[in-house]
Amino acid sequence: SSTIFVNNLSFQTREQGLAATLSFCGKVVRSRIPSDPLTGASKGFAYVEFEREEQAERALREMNGVEVDGRRIRLEFSQSRS
């Protein structure tokens, strides 16, 4: 899969900023930070899709545990919905 799940995000992190942070690992096709439907507040996690699987693997190796906006993010491959 070329999509990674990013957990432990700061509630101040925005999709464009996250994509820019991870883009040195490869081309980010899409980043999505789900929000609470009532408040619009971030849920503290995101999905980031890279152009190729190798780029997602590089992000996992190089960015897991890195501090972004004051929080150490945790990355893993996103589980596909069945």
Secondary structure, DSSP 8 states (H G I E B T S, - for coil): --EEEEES--TT--HHHHHHHHGGGS-EEEEE--B-TTT--B-SEEEEEESSHHHHHHHHHHHTT-EETTEE-EEEE-----
